[in-house]
Amino acid sequence: AVRKGDLLVGEGSGVIGVKLGSKNRTALAVVRGMMKSILVDALLRCDGASLNFEGVALWNHLSNKEQLTTYLGAHYLASLISNVPALLGSLAAFGNPVGLIRDLGDGMSDFVNEPMKGFKKSIQEMDPSFVMTGVARGTGSLARHTLGGVADSAAMLTETAAKNMAVLTLDRKYAQRRDRVMRLKNNRTRADFVGGFESGLLKLVHGILEGVTGVVSKPIRGAERNGVEGFAKGVGKGLLGLLVKPVIGATDAITDTLIGVKESVDGMNPQHDIETLQTQVRPRRALYGVDRAIRNYRLDDATAATIQARSRLGGEEYLSHVDMTQNVALMSVRKLLIFSGNGEEVLLLPYKMITKVETHEGADRYSVKIYLKEPKPDGTDYEEVMCPNLEIADLLQKELSNVLS
């Protein structure tokens, strides 16, 4: 049964069982545990929440440590309380109404401002076509923001419903498996309507299969553990899963389809990626290795880690990189990936296929040879990576040797 205190931390990280007492042994304890899980999840999942704390300025202020601590604590506590409405309005359980209102406001602003900009430019250039262009831009922006905002808000509501229904199945392992699955919203590559529909269809089929197989597997497992009593409980869980799990699959299908609609609408806006980049002050700090160690912030590592997260290495821990002028070598904890200057993947190698790495210097050419455990189809047993100079070749060889060791 679901244990009291189960809560979801982050996205895709699974369920952490926080054992506050013994296992739930009564129906009331089970219901209380489920309600607690649902409530905690609802309060922890926000989307686009913004906390604004007013600064503190003191002039000619005399106080001791305790007085200053009390003053600052009271100030920021009051600021935190003033942010509560915005936090509640950003909860995914409510569909993030603050985000929806913000999207509608942006669309309405463009709907009014773009024609005005076109009208002013038409007067300056004596060309009425700018007015029509402004009207088209404003109308398109309003449609995109309205459709995208409604789809995003509806996706959060259906996602919340699916999460809560997963708790109601009383199948904690099923809830854990479901939480470990990477959601469409967190995919490193941008999705579209077709991708969302395909992902949703797969989840629908998976939900039906989970429900059907649970009718057979749950009684068997229950009987193996607790005999006749366990068999009876297993039958109950199996029948409950047969009813609820297909509904969860259908809800997940709706969620992924709505996310696909949202991403397709965003993709129609050529300024979307630029606006996203402009709102970010700097790339997120890189965390190194399996232990996700924290080091001094480096812009090049942060940029490389961001690129890795959007590539086929997405989901693996970042380790290092080498800027090869025309190419970039990204090293995760398991694989080497080399990008060309135009963003194409030149080489992808798991470390377990590599035996050794050597630097080679020829007539006006420098390269790093990566020797493989098994020969390629053409008979060669190495991959050669060209480098612009000997310094970069040595650096790449050193980094790869450190990884392999």
Secondary structure, 3 states (H helix, E strand, C coil): CCCCCCEECCCCCCEECCCCCCCCCCHHHHHHHHHHHHHHHHHHCECCCCCCCCCCCCCCCCCCHHHHHHHHHHHHHHHHHHCHHHHHHCEHHHCCHHHHHHHHHHHHHHHHHHHHHHHHHHHHHCCCHHHHHHHHHHHHHHHHHHHHHHHHHHHHHHHHHHHHHHHHCCCHHHHHHHHHCCCHHHCCCCCCHHHHHHHHHHHHHHHHHHHHHHHHHHHHHHHHHHHHHHHHHHHHHHHHHHHHHHHHHHHHHHHHHHHHHHHHHHHCCCCHHHHHHHHCCCCCCCCECCCCECCCCCHHHHHHHHHHHCCCCCCCCEEEEEEECCEEEEEECCEEEEECCCCCEEEEEEHHHEEEEEEEEECCEEEEEEEECCCCCCCCCEEEEEECCHHHHHHHHHHHHHHHC
